[in-house]
Structures are given as C-alpha cells and as structure tokens.
Amino acid sequence: MKARLSGALALGLFLGAVTSNAALADLATPEQKKACTPDVYRLCAGEIPNVRAITACLRRQTANFSDACRAVFGG
C-alpha cells in the first residue's frame, strides 16, 4: 500500500512537472492519474517507492507512454 501511494505521489509530481498549465502544476487531474498510473507501474515499477527516481524514469520514458496517457497531455 505504501509503495502504491508513493507511486501515485510520484505520478502527481511528474504530471505537474511536464504540464505547462499552472492549475495542473500543483496536482494531477483525476483523468491524468487514471490514464497514466498504469504507465508508472509498467515503465518504472523498479523505481517505486523512490519518488525522484520514478519522476526521472518517467521523463526518460515519455516516448513509451500509453495512448491514454499521451492523450491527456494533448500529444
């Protein structure tokens, strides 16, 4: 459970970091979380629960995001 919460926190931080919308910079929307949380587990599971490592991993993996995750970022 703690690792799952850490993964969700990292996802929120990452989503805030890659978005340019100021409102999203503070917290990921429910749609973003729903679309991208599976990508955290698929692409960066080995980094959980290290939030910084998850964020760095996701930044490296943006080209491998699922269609659903990519869609919430307009890409």
mmCIF file of the N, C-alpha and C atoms, coordinates in Angstrom:
data_MODEL
# 
_entry.id   MODEL 
# 
loop_
_atom_site.group_PDB 
_atom_site.id 
_atom_site.type_symbol 
_atom_site.label_atom_id 
_atom_site.label_alt_id 
_atom_site.label_comp_id 
_atom_site.label_asym_id 
_atom_site.label_entity_id 
_atom_site.label_seq_id 
_atom_site.pdbx_PDB_ins_code 
_atom_site.Cartn_x 
_atom_site.Cartn_y 
_atom_site.Cartn_z 
_atom_site.occupancy 
_atom_site.B_iso_or_equiv 
_atom_site.pdbx_formal_charge 
_atom_site.auth_seq_id 
_atom_site.auth_comp_id 
_atom_site.auth_asym_id 
_atom_site.auth_atom_id 
_atom_site.pdbx_PDB_model_num 
ATOM 1   N N  . MET A 1 1  ? 0.832  -1.201 0.000   1.00 0.00 ? 1  MET A N  1 
ATOM 2   C CA . MET A 1 1  ? 0.000  0.000  0.000   1.00 0.00 ? 1  MET A CA 1 
ATOM 3   C C  . MET A 1 1  ? 0.874  1.262  0.000   1.00 0.00 ? 1  MET A C  1 
ATOM 4   N N  . LYS A 1 2  ? 1.934  1.268  0.814   1.00 0.00 ? 2  LYS A N  1 
ATOM 5   C CA . LYS A 1 2  ? 2.822  2.431  0.873   1.00 0.00 ? 2  LYS A CA 1 
ATOM 6   C C  . LYS A 1 2  ? 3.497  2.669  -0.476  1.00 0.00 ? 2  LYS A C  1 
ATOM 7   N N  . ALA A 1 3  ? 3.931  1.602  -1.146  1.00 0.00 ? 3  ALA A N  1 
ATOM 8   C CA . ALA A 1 3  ? 4.559  1.754  -2.459  1.00 0.00 ? 3  ALA A CA 1 
ATOM 9   C C  . ALA A 1 3  ? 3.568  2.316  -3.465  1.00 0.00 ? 3  ALA A C  1 
ATOM 10  N N  . ARG A 1 4  ? 2.327  1.889  -3.391  1.00 0.00 ? 4  ARG A N  1 
ATOM 11  C CA . ARG A 1 4  ? 1.296  2.391  -4.298  1.00 0.00 ? 4  ARG A CA 1 
ATOM 12  C C  . ARG A 1 4  ? 1.073  3.882  -4.079  1.00 0.00 ? 4  ARG A C  1 
ATOM 13  N N  . LEU A 1 5  ? 1.036  4.304  -2.822  1.00 0.00 ? 5  LEU A N  1 
ATOM 14  C CA . LEU A 1 5  ? 0.869  5.728  -2.529  1.00 0.00 ? 5  LEU A CA 1 
ATOM 15  C C  . LEU A 1 5  ? 2.069  6.515  -3.016  1.00 0.00 ? 5  LEU A C  1 
ATOM 16  N N  . SER A 1 6  ? 3.262  5.981  -2.835  1.00 0.00 ? 6  SER A N  1 
ATOM 17  C CA . SER A 1 6  ? 4.461  6.665  -3.319  1.00 0.00 ? 6  SER A CA 1 
ATOM 18  C C  . SER A 1 6  ? 4.436  6.777  -4.837  1.00 0.00 ? 6  SER A C  1 
ATOM 19  N N  . GLY A 1 7  ? 3.975  5.719  -5.504  1.00 0.00 ? 7  GLY A N  1 
ATOM 20  C CA . GLY A 1 7  ? 3.854  5.760  -6.956  1.00 0.00 ? 7  GLY A CA 1 
ATOM 21  C C  . GLY A 1 7  ? 2.875  6.830  -7.392  1.00 0.00 ? 7  GLY A C  1 
ATOM 22  N N  . ALA A 1 8  ? 1.775  6.937  -6.685  1.00 0.00 ? 8  ALA A N  1 
ATOM 23  C CA . ALA A 1 8  ? 0.776  7.952  -7.013  1.00 0.00 ? 8  ALA A CA 1 
ATOM 24  C C  . ALA A 1 8  ? 1.336  9.353  -6.772  1.00 0.00 ? 8  ALA A C  1 
ATOM 25  N N  . LEU A 1 9  ? 2.092  9.517  -5.703  1.00 0.00 ? 9  LEU A N  1 
ATOM 26  C CA . LEU A 1 9  ? 2.708  10.804 -5.431  1.00 0.00 ? 9  LEU A CA 1 
ATOM 27  C C  . LEU A 1 9  ? 3.696  11.164 -6.528  1.00 0.00 ? 9  LEU A C  1 
ATOM 28  N N  . ALA A 1 10 ? 4.509  10.210 -6.920  1.00 0.00 ? 10 ALA A N  1 
ATOM 29  C CA . ALA A 1 10 ? 5.472  10.467 -7.992  1.00 0.00 ? 10 ALA A CA 1 
ATOM 30  C C  . ALA A 1 10 ? 4.758  10.828 -9.277  1.00 0.00 ? 10 ALA A C  1 
ATOM 31  N N  . LEU A 1 11 ? 3.675  10.139 -9.566  1.00 0.00 ? 11 LEU A N  1 
ATOM 32  C CA . LEU A 1 11 ? 2.901  10.447 -10.763 1.00 0.00 ? 11 LEU A CA 1 
ATOM 33  C C  . LEU A 1 11 ? 2.398  11.882 -10.702 1.00 0.00 ? 11 LEU A C  1 
ATOM 34  N N  . GLY A 1 12 ? 1.889  12.285 -9.559  1.00 0.00 ? 12 GLY A N  1 
ATOM 35  C CA . GLY A 1 12 ? 1.411  13.655 -9.415  1.00 0.00 ? 12 GLY A CA 1 
ATOM 36  C C  . GLY A 1 12 ? 2.511  14.674 -9.620  1.00 0.00 ? 12 GLY A C  1 
ATOM 37  N N  . LEU A 1 13 ? 3.673  14.404 -9.042  1.00 0.00 ? 13 LEU A N  1 
ATOM 38  C CA . LEU A 1 13 ? 4.809  15.305 -9.222  1.00 0.00 ? 13 LEU A CA 1 
ATOM 39  C C  . LEU A 1 13 ? 5.250  15.352 -10.675 1.00 0.00 ? 13 LEU A C  1 
ATOM 40  N N  . PHE A 1 14 ? 5.311  14.191 -11.297 1.00 0.00 ? 14 PHE A N  1 
ATOM 41  C CA . PHE A 1 14 ? 5.719  14.137 -12.693 1.00 0.00 ? 14 PHE A CA 1 
ATOM 42  C C  . PHE A 1 14 ? 4.723  14.865 -13.583 1.00 0.00 ? 14 PHE A C  1 
ATOM 43  N N  . LEU A 1 15 ? 3.454  14.615 -13.384 1.00 0.00 ? 15 LEU A N  1 
ATOM 44  C CA . LEU A 1 15 ? 2.443  15.249 -14.217 1.00 0.00 ? 15 LEU A CA 1 
ATOM 45  C C  . LEU A 1 15 ? 2.478  16.760 -14.040 1.00 0.00 ? 15 LEU A C  1 
ATOM 46  N N  . GLY A 1 16 ? 2.731  17.202 -12.827 1.00 0.00 ? 16 GLY A N  1 
ATOM 47  C CA . GLY A 1 16 ? 2.872  18.636 -12.598 1.00 0.00 ? 16 GLY A CA 1 
ATOM 48  C C  . GLY A 1 16 ? 4.091  19.201 -13.300 1.00 0.00 ? 16 GLY A C  1 
ATOM 49  N N  . ALA A 1 17 ? 5.160  18.432 -13.333 1.00 0.00 ? 17 ALA A N  1 
ATOM 50  C CA . ALA A 1 17 ? 6.399  18.904 -13.938 1.00 0.00 ? 17 ALA A CA 1 
ATOM 51  C C  . ALA A 1 17 ? 6.321  18.991 -15.456 1.00 0.00 ? 17 ALA A C  1 
ATOM 52  N N  . VAL A 1 18 ? 5.566  18.103 -16.092 1.00 0.00 ? 18 VAL A N  1 
ATOM 53  C CA . VAL A 1 18 ? 5.552  18.095 -17.551 1.00 0.00 ? 18 VAL A CA 1 
ATOM 54  C C  . VAL A 1 18 ? 4.419  18.907 -18.154 1.00 0.00 ? 18 VAL A C  1 
ATOM 55  N N  . THR A 1 19 ? 3.536  19.403 -17.328 1.00 0.00 ? 19 THR A N  1 
ATOM 56  C CA . THR A 1 19 ? 2.445  20.207 -17.873 1.00 0.00 ? 19 THR A CA 1 
ATOM 57  C C  . THR A 1 19 ? 2.799  21.682 -17.799 1.00 0.00 ? 19 THR A C  1 
ATOM 58  N N  . SER A 1 20 ? 2.278  22.449 -18.736 1.00 0.00 ? 20 SER A N  1 
ATOM 59  C CA . SER A 1 20 ? 2.543  23.882 -18.716 1.00 0.00 ? 20 SER A CA 1 
ATOM 60  C C  . SER A 1 20 ? 1.387  24.651 -18.086 1.00 0.00 ? 20 SER A C  1 
ATOM 61  N N  . ASN A 1 21 ? 0.274  24.001 -17.873 1.00 0.00 ? 21 ASN A N  1 
ATOM 62  C CA . ASN A 1 21 ? -0.886 24.633 -17.276 1.00 0.00 ? 21 ASN A CA 1 
ATOM 63  C C  . ASN A 1 21 ? -0.639 24.837 -15.791 1.00 0.00 ? 21 ASN A C  1 
ATOM 64  N N  . ALA A 1 22 ? -0.701 26.070 -15.311 1.00 0.00 ? 22 ALA A N  1 
ATOM 65  C CA . ALA A 1 22 ? -0.411 26.374 -13.908 1.00 0.00 ? 22 ALA A CA 1 
ATOM 66  C C  . ALA A 1 22 ? -1.335 25.619 -12.962 1.00 0.00 ? 22 ALA A C  1 
ATOM 67  N N  . ALA A 1 23 ? -2.603 25.438 -13.344 1.00 0.00 ? 23 ALA A N  1 
ATOM 68  C CA . ALA A 1 23 ? -3.536 24.719 -12.482 1.00 0.00 ? 23 ALA A CA 1 
ATOM 69  C C  . ALA A 1 23 ? -3.117 23.265 -12.309 1.00 0.00 ? 23 ALA A C  1 
ATOM 70  N N  . LEU A 1 24 ? -2.511 22.682 -13.339 1.00 0.00 ? 24 LEU A N  1 
ATOM 71  C CA . LEU A 1 24 ? -2.087 21.282 -13.250 1.00 0.00 ? 24 LEU A CA 1 
ATOM 72  C C  . LEU A 1 24 ? -0.740 21.137 -12.570 1.00 0.00 ? 24 LEU A C  1 
ATOM 73  N N  . ALA A 1 25 ? -0.008 22.210 -12.436 1.00 0.00 ? 25 ALA A N  1 
ATOM 74  C CA . ALA A 1 25 ? 1.315  22.124 -11.839 1.00 0.00 ? 25 ALA A CA 1 
ATOM 75  C C  . ALA A 1 25 ? 1.258  21.697 -10.378 1.00 0.00 ? 25 ALA A C  1 
ATOM 76  N N  . ASP A 1 26 ? 0.162  22.010 -9.693  1.00 0.00 ? 26 ASP A N  1 
ATOM 77  C CA . ASP A 1 26 ? 0.032  21.655 -8.286  1.00 0.00 ? 26 ASP A CA 1 
ATOM 78  C C  . ASP A 1 26 ? -0.427 20.221 -8.073  1.00 0.00 ? 26 ASP A C  1 
ATOM 79  N N  . LEU A 1 27 ? -1.274 19.702 -8.948  1.00 0.00 ? 27 LEU A N  1 
ATOM 80  C CA . LEU A 1 27 ? -1.837 18.379 -8.733  1.00 0.00 ? 27 LEU A CA 1 
ATOM 81  C C  . LEU A 1 27 ? -2.369 17.827 -10.049 1.00 0.00 ? 27 LEU A C  1 
ATOM 82  N N  . ALA A 1 28 ? -2.124 16.573 -10.272 1.00 0.00 ? 28 ALA A N  1 
ATOM 83  C CA . ALA A 1 28 ? -2.640 15.924 -11.477 1.00 0.00 ? 28 ALA A CA 1 
ATOM 84  C C  . ALA A 1 28 ? -4.146 15.787 -11.375 1.00 0.00 ? 28 ALA A C  1 
ATOM 85  N N  . THR A 1 29 ? -4.806 15.891 -12.511 1.00 0.00 ? 29 THR A N  1 
ATOM 86  C CA . THR A 1 29 ? -6.258 15.717 -12.529 1.00 0.00 ? 29 THR A CA 1 
ATOM 87  C C  . THR A 1 29 ? -6.593 14.241 -12.378 1.00 0.00 ? 29 THR A C  1 
ATOM 88  N N  . PRO A 1 30 ? -7.814 13.931 -11.996 1.00 0.00 ? 30 PRO A N  1 
ATOM 89  C CA . PRO A 1 30 ? -8.218 12.521 -11.915 1.00 0.00 ? 30 PRO A CA 1 
ATOM 90  C C  . PRO A 1 30 ? -8.049 11.803 -13.257 1.00 0.00 ? 30 PRO A C  1 
ATOM 91  N N  . GLU A 1 31 ? -8.319 12.506 -14.355 1.00 0.00 ? 31 GLU A N  1 
ATOM 92  C CA . GLU A 1 31 ? -8.177 11.896 -15.673 1.00 0.00 ? 31 GLU A CA 1 
ATOM 93  C C  . GLU A 1 31 ? -6.716 11.541 -15.964 1.00 0.00 ? 31 GLU A C  1 
ATOM 94  N N  . GLN A 1 32 ? -5.816 12.446 -15.611 1.00 0.00 ? 32 GLN A N  1 
ATOM 95  C CA . GLN A 1 32 ? -4.393 12.184 -15.812 1.00 0.00 ? 32 GLN A CA 1 
ATOM 96  C C  . GLN A 1 32 ? -3.923 11.007 -14.960 1.00 0.00 ? 32 GLN A C  1 
ATOM 97  N N  . LYS A 1 33 ? -4.350 10.986 -13.718 1.00 0.00 ? 33 LYS A N  1 
ATOM 98  C CA . LYS A 1 33 ? -3.972 9.880  -12.843 1.00 0.00 ? 33 LYS A CA 1 
ATOM 99  C C  . LYS A 1 33 ? -4.488 8.555  -13.390 1.00 0.00 ? 33 LYS A C  1 
ATOM 100 N N  . LYS A 1 34 ? -5.748 8.541  -13.799 1.00 0.00 ? 34 LYS A N  1 
ATOM 101 C CA . LYS A 1 34 ? -6.345 7.305  -14.319 1.00 0.00 ? 34 LYS A CA 1 
ATOM 102 C C  . LYS A 1 34 ? -5.614 6.844  -15.577 1.00 0.00 ? 34 LYS A C  1 
ATOM 103 N N  . ALA A 1 35 ? -5.296 7.777  -16.446 1.00 0.00 ? 35 ALA A N  1 
ATOM 104 C CA . ALA A 1 35 ? -4.658 7.427  -17.716 1.00 0.00 ? 35 ALA A CA 1 
ATOM 105 C C  . ALA A 1 35 ? -3.194 7.032  -17.555 1.00 0.00 ? 35 ALA A C  1 
ATOM 106 N N  . CYS A 1 36 ? -2.500 7.627  -16.603 1.00 0.00 ? 36 CYS A N  1 
ATOM 107 C CA . CYS A 1 36 ? -1.040 7.469  -16.545 1.00 0.00 ? 36 CYS A CA 1 
ATOM 108 C C  . CYS A 1 36 ? -0.518 6.581  -15.426 1.00 0.00 ? 36 CYS A C  1 
ATOM 109 N N  . THR A 1 37 ? -1.318 6.312  -14.414 1.00 0.00 ? 37 THR A N  1 
ATOM 110 C CA . THR A 1 37 ? -0.831 5.450  -13.335 1.00 0.00 ? 37 THR A CA 1 
ATOM 111 C C  . THR A 1 37 ? -0.370 4.089  -13.847 1.00 0.00 ? 37 THR A C  1 
ATOM 112 N N  . PRO A 1 38 ? -1.082 3.452  -14.789 1.00 0.00 ? 38 PRO A N  1 
ATOM 113 C CA . PRO A 1 38 ? -0.562 2.174  -15.304 1.00 0.00 ? 38 PRO A CA 1 
ATOM 114 C C  . PRO A 1 38 ? 0.820  2.309  -15.944 1.00 0.00 ? 38 PRO A C  1 
ATOM 115 N N  . ASP A 1 39 ? 1.103  3.458  -16.538 1.00 0.00 ? 39 ASP A N  1 
ATOM 116 C CA . ASP A 1 39 ? 2.416  3.672  -17.142 1.00 0.00 ? 39 ASP A CA 1 
ATOM 117 C C  . ASP A 1 39 ? 3.505  3.725  -16.077 1.00 0.00 ? 39 ASP A C  1 
ATOM 118 N N  . VAL A 1 40 ? 3.193  4.286  -14.918 1.00 0.00 ? 40 VAL A N  1 
ATOM 119 C CA . VAL A 1 40 ? 4.167  4.309  -13.826 1.00 0.00 ? 40 VAL A CA 1 
ATOM 120 C C  . VAL A 1 40 ? 4.563  2.880  -13.486 1.00 0.00 ? 40 VAL A C  1 
ATOM 121 N N  . TYR A 1 41 ? 3.568  2.011  -13.333 1.00 0.00 ? 41 TYR A N  1 
ATOM 122 C CA . TYR A 1 41 ? 3.843  0.622  -12.967 1.00 0.00 ? 41 TYR A CA 1 
ATOM 123 C C  . TYR A 1 41 ? 4.482  -0.154 -14.110 1.00 0.00 ? 41 TYR A C  1 
ATOM 124 N N  . ARG A 1 42 ? 4.120  0.139  -15.331 1.00 0.00 ? 42 ARG A N  1 
ATOM 125 C CA . ARG A 1 42 ? 4.663  -0.579 -16.486 1.00 0.00 ? 42 ARG A CA 1 
ATOM 126 C C  . ARG A 1 42 ? 6.090  -0.144 -16.804 1.00 0.00 ? 42 ARG A C  1 
ATOM 127 N N  . LEU A 1 43 ? 6.338  1.144  -16.758 1.00 0.00 ? 43 LEU A N  1 
ATOM 128 C CA . LEU A 1 43 ? 7.624  1.676  -17.207 1.00 0.00 ? 43 LEU A CA 1 
ATOM 129 C C  . LEU A 1 43 ? 8.647  1.867  -16.085 1.00 0.00 ? 43 LEU A C  1 
ATOM 130 N N  . CYS A 1 44 ? 8.169  2.089  -14.873 1.00 0.00 ? 44 CYS A N  1 
ATOM 131 C CA . CYS A 1 44 ? 9.094  2.497  -13.811 1.00 0.00 ? 44 CYS A CA 1 
ATOM 132 C C  . CYS A 1 44 ? 8.867  1.764  -12.487 1.00 0.00 ? 44 CYS A C  1 
ATOM 133 N N  . ALA A 1 45 ? 8.286  0.597  -12.543 1.00 0.00 ? 45 ALA A N  1 
ATOM 134 C CA . ALA A 1 45 ? 7.964  -0.142 -11.314 1.00 0.00 ? 45 ALA A CA 1 
ATOM 135 C C  . ALA A 1 45 ? 9.190  -0.391 -10.449 1.00 0.00 ? 45 ALA A C  1 
ATOM 136 N N  . GLY A 1 46 ? 10.343 -0.596 -11.065 1.00 0.00 ? 46 GLY A N  1 
ATOM 137 C CA . GLY A 1 46 ? 11.558 -0.851 -10.309 1.00 0.00 ? 46 GLY A CA 1 
ATOM 138 C C  . GLY A 1 46 ? 12.030 0.322  -9.484  1.00 0.00 ? 46 GLY A C  1 
ATOM 139 N N  . GLU A 1 47 ? 11.484 1.497  -9.739  1.00 0.00 ? 47 GLU A N  1 
ATOM 140 C CA . GLU A 1 47 ? 11.891 2.709  -9.025  1.00 0.00 ? 47 GLU A CA 1 
ATOM 141 C C  . GLU A 1 47 ? 11.004 2.986  -7.809  1.00 0.00 ? 47 GLU A C  1 
ATOM 142 N N  . ILE A 1 48 ? 9.858  2.333  -7.725  1.00 0.00 ? 48 ILE A N  1 
ATOM 143 C CA . ILE A 1 48 ? 8.937  2.539  -6.603  1.00 0.00 ? 48 ILE A CA 1 
ATOM 144 C C  . ILE A 1 48 ? 9.597  1.993  -5.342  1.00 0.00 ? 48 ILE A C  1 
ATOM 145 N N  . PRO A 1 49 ? 9.647  2.715  -4.246  1.00 0.00 ? 49 PRO A N  1 
ATOM 146 C CA . PRO A 1 49 ? 8.908  3.923  -3.880  1.00 0.00 ? 49 PRO A CA 1 
ATOM 147 C C  . PRO A 1 49 ? 9.710  5.225  -3.977  1.00 0.00 ? 49 PRO A C  1 
ATOM 148 N N  . ASN A 1 50 ? 10.840 5.256  -4.651  1.00 0.00 ? 50 ASN A N  1 
ATOM 149 C CA . ASN A 1 50 ? 11.696 6.439  -4.730  1.00 0.00 ? 50 ASN A CA 1 
ATOM 150 C C  . ASN A 1 50 ? 11.077 7.462  -5.689  1.00 0.00 ? 50 ASN A C  1 
ATOM 151 N N  . VAL A 1 51 ? 10.478 8.496  -5.136  1.00 0.00 ? 51 VAL A N  1 
ATOM 152 C CA . VAL A 1 51 ? 9.739  9.482  -5.927  1.00 0.00 ? 51 VAL A CA 1 
ATOM 153 C C  . VAL A 1 51 ? 10.632 10.161 -6.965  1.00 0.00 ? 51 VAL A C  1 
ATOM 154 N N  . ARG A 1 52 ? 11.825 10.546 -6.564  1.00 0.00 ? 52 ARG A N  1 
ATOM 155 C CA . ARG A 1 52 ? 12.733 11.204 -7.514  1.00 0.00 ? 52 ARG A CA 1 
ATOM 156 C C  . ARG A 1 52 ? 13.109 10.265 -8.653  1.00 0.00 ? 52 ARG A C  1 
ATOM 157 N N  . ALA A 1 53 ? 13.365 9.007  -8.340  1.00 0.00 ? 53 ALA A N  1 
ATOM 158 C CA . ALA A 1 53 ? 13.738 8.041  -9.370  1.00 0.00 ? 53 ALA A CA 1 
ATOM 159 C C  . ALA A 1 53 ? 12.570 7.768  -10.313 1.00 0.00 ? 53 ALA A C  1 
ATOM 160 N N  . ILE A 1 54 ? 11.358 7.711  -9.776  1.00 0.00 ? 54 ILE A N  1 
ATOM 161 C CA . ILE A 1 54 ? 10.176 7.498  -10.619 1.00 0.00 ? 54 ILE A CA 1 
ATOM 162 C C  . ILE A 1 54 ? 10.006 8.675  -11.561 1.00 0.00 ? 54 ILE A C  1 
ATOM 163 N N  . THR A 1 55 ? 10.132 9.884  -11.026 1.00 0.00 ? 55 THR A N  1 
ATOM 164 C CA . THR A 1 55 ? 9.974  11.079 -11.854 1.00 0.00 ? 55 THR A CA 1 
ATOM 165 C C  . THR A 1 55 ? 11.018 11.106 -12.966 1.00 0.00 ? 55 THR A C  1 
ATOM 166 N N  . ALA A 1 56 ? 12.264 10.806 -12.630 1.00 0.00 ? 56 ALA A N  1 
ATOM 167 C CA . ALA A 1 56 ? 13.327 10.779 -13.642 1.00 0.00 ? 56 ALA A CA 1 
ATOM 168 C C  . ALA A 1 56 ? 13.046 9.694  -14.679 1.00 0.00 ? 56 ALA A C  1 
ATOM 169 N N  . CYS A 1 57 ? 12.614 8.547  -14.230 1.00 0.00 ? 57 CYS A N  1 
ATOM 170 C CA . CYS A 1 57 ? 12.295 7.444  -15.137 1.00 0.00 ? 57 CYS A CA 1 
ATOM 171 C C  . CYS A 1 57 ? 11.189 7.845  -16.103 1.00 0.00 ? 57 CYS A C  1 
ATOM 172 N N  . LEU A 1 58 ? 10.132 8.444  -15.588 1.00 0.00 ? 58 LEU A N  1 
ATOM 173 C CA . LEU A 1 58 ? 9.021  8.842  -16.446 1.00 0.00 ? 58 LEU A CA 1 
ATOM 174 C C  . LEU A 1 58 ? 9.445  9.898  -17.457 1.00 0.00 ? 58 LEU A C  1 
ATOM 175 N N  . ARG A 1 59 ? 10.304 10.792 -17.057 1.00 0.00 ? 59 ARG A N  1 
ATOM 176 C CA . ARG A 1 59 ? 10.799 11.795 -18.015 1.00 0.00 ? 59 ARG A CA 1 
ATOM 177 C C  . ARG A 1 59 ? 11.557 11.127 -19.156 1.00 0.00 ? 59 ARG A C  1 
ATOM 178 N N  . ARG A 1 60 ? 12.282 10.069 -18.834 1.00 0.00 ? 60 ARG A N  1 
ATOM 179 C CA . ARG A 1 60 ? 13.015 9.337  -19.875 1.00 0.00 ? 60 ARG A CA 1 
ATOM 180 C C  . ARG A 1 60 ? 12.075 8.504  -20.747 1.00 0.00 ? 60 ARG A C  1 
ATOM 181 N N  . GLN A 1 61 ? 10.931 8.149  -20.230 1.00 0.00 ? 61 GLN A N  1 
ATOM 182 C CA . GLN A 1 61 ? 10.040 7.211  -20.903 1.00 0.00 ? 61 GLN A CA 1 
ATOM 183 C C  . GLN A 1 61 ? 8.857  7.850  -21.619 1.00 0.00 ? 61 GLN A C  1 
ATOM 184 N N  . THR A 1 62 ? 8.818  9.161  -21.760 1.00 0.00 ? 62 THR A N  1 
ATOM 185 C CA . THR A 1 62 ? 7.636  9.803  -22.347 1.00 0.00 ? 62 THR A CA 1 
ATOM 186 C C  . THR A 1 62 ? 7.287  9.253  -23.728 1.00 0.00 ? 62 THR A C  1 
ATOM 187 N N  . ALA A 1 63 ? 8.271  8.842  -24.490 1.00 0.00 ? 63 ALA A N  1 
ATOM 188 C CA . ALA A 1 63 ? 8.000  8.280  -25.825 1.00 0.00 ? 63 ALA A CA 1 
ATOM 189 C C  . ALA A 1 63 ? 7.295  6.934  -25.737 1.00 0.00 ? 63 ALA A C  1 
ATOM 190 N N  . ASN A 1 64 ? 7.336  6.303  -24.574 1.00 0.00 ? 64 ASN A N  1 
ATOM 191 C CA . ASN A 1 64 ? 6.729  4.991  -24.392 1.00 0.00 ? 64 ASN A CA 1 
ATOM 192 C C  . ASN A 1 64 ? 5.409  5.034  -23.645 1.00 0.00 ? 64 ASN A C  1 
ATOM 193 N N  . PHE A 1 65 ? 4.889  6.229  -23.409 1.00 0.00 ? 65 PHE A N  1 
ATOM 194 C CA . PHE A 1 65 ? 3.605  6.339  -22.721 1.00 0.00 ? 65 PHE A CA 1 
ATOM 195 C C  . PHE A 1 65 ? 2.516  5.646  -23.530 1.00 0.00 ? 65 PHE A C  1 
ATOM 196 N N  . SER A 1 66 ? 1.533  5.159  -22.820 1.00 0.00 ? 66 SER A N  1 
ATOM 197 C CA . SER A 1 66 ? 0.366  4.571  -23.476 1.00 0.00 ? 66 SER A CA 1 
ATOM 198 C C  . SER A 1 66 ? -0.386 5.667  -24.231 1.00 0.00 ? 66 SER A C  1 
ATOM 199 N N  . ASP A 1 67 ? -1.217 5.253  -25.162 1.00 0.00 ? 67 ASP A N  1 
ATOM 200 C CA . ASP A 1 67 ? -2.033 6.226  -25.896 1.00 0.00 ? 67 ASP A CA 1 
ATOM 201 C C  . ASP A 1 67 ? -2.906 7.028  -24.944 1.00 0.00 ? 67 ASP A C  1 
ATOM 202 N N  . ALA A 1 68 ? -3.444 6.368  -23.922 1.00 0.00 ? 68 ALA A N  1 
ATOM 203 C CA . ALA A 1 68 ? -4.320 7.060  -22.975 1.00 0.00 ? 68 ALA A CA 1 
ATOM 204 C C  . ALA A 1 68 ? -3.570 8.138  -22.202 1.00 0.00 ? 68 ALA A C  1 
ATOM 205 N N  . CYS A 1 69 ? -2.376 7.827  -21.760 1.00 0.00 ? 69 CYS A N  1 
ATOM 206 C CA . CYS A 1 69 ? -1.585 8.809  -21.020 1.00 0.00 ? 69 CYS A CA 1 
ATOM 207 C C  . CYS A 1 69 ? -1.157 9.958  -21.932 1.00 0.00 ? 69 CYS A C  1 
ATOM 208 N N  . ARG A 1 70 ? -0.712 9.610  -23.108 1.00 0.00 ? 70 ARG A N  1 
ATOM 209 C CA . ARG A 1 70 ? -0.294 10.635 -24.074 1.00 0.00 ? 70 ARG A CA 1 
ATOM 210 C C  . ARG A 1 70 ? -1.471 11.552 -24.410 1.00 0.00 ? 70 ARG A C  1 
ATOM 211 N N  . ALA A 1 71 ? -2.660 10.995 -24.505 1.00 0.00 ? 71 ALA A N  1 
ATOM 212 C CA . ALA A 1 71 ? -3.857 11.782 -24.877 1.00 0.00 ? 71 ALA A CA 1 
ATOM 213 C C  . ALA A 1 71 ? -4.184 12.857 -23.855 1.00 0.00 ? 71 ALA A C  1 
ATOM 214 N N  . VAL A 1 72 ? -3.968 12.597 -22.574 1.00 0.00 ? 72 VAL A N  1 
ATOM 215 C CA . VAL A 1 72 ? -4.313 13.609 -21.571 1.00 0.00 ? 72 VAL A CA 1 
ATOM 216 C C  . VAL A 1 72 ? -3.341 14.779 -21.587 1.00 0.00 ? 72 VAL A C  1 
ATOM 217 N N  . PHE A 1 73 ? -2.242 14.632 -22.308 1.00 0.00 ? 73 PHE A N  1 
ATOM 218 C CA . PHE A 1 73 ? -1.293 15.728 -22.468 1.00 0.00 ? 73 PHE A CA 1 
ATOM 219 C C  . PHE A 1 73 ? -1.392 16.370 -23.840 1.00 0.00 ? 73 PHE A C  1 
ATOM 220 N N  . GLY A 1 74 ? -2.391 15.989 -24.599 1.00 0.00 ? 74 GLY A N  1 
ATOM 221 C CA . GLY A 1 74 ? -2.603 16.585 -25.905 1.00 0.00 ? 74 GLY A CA 1 
ATOM 222 C C  . GLY A 1 74 ? -1.600 16.165 -26.958 1.00 0.00 ? 74 GLY A C  1 
ATOM 223 N N  . GLY A 1 75 ? -0.913 15.062 -26.723 1.00 0.00 ? 75 GLY A N  1 
ATOM 224 C CA . GLY A 1 75 ? 0.102  14.605 -27.675 1.00 0.00 ? 75 GLY A CA 1 
ATOM 225 C C  . GLY A 1 75 ? -0.385 13.443 -28.398 1.00 0.00 ? 75 GLY A C  1 
# 
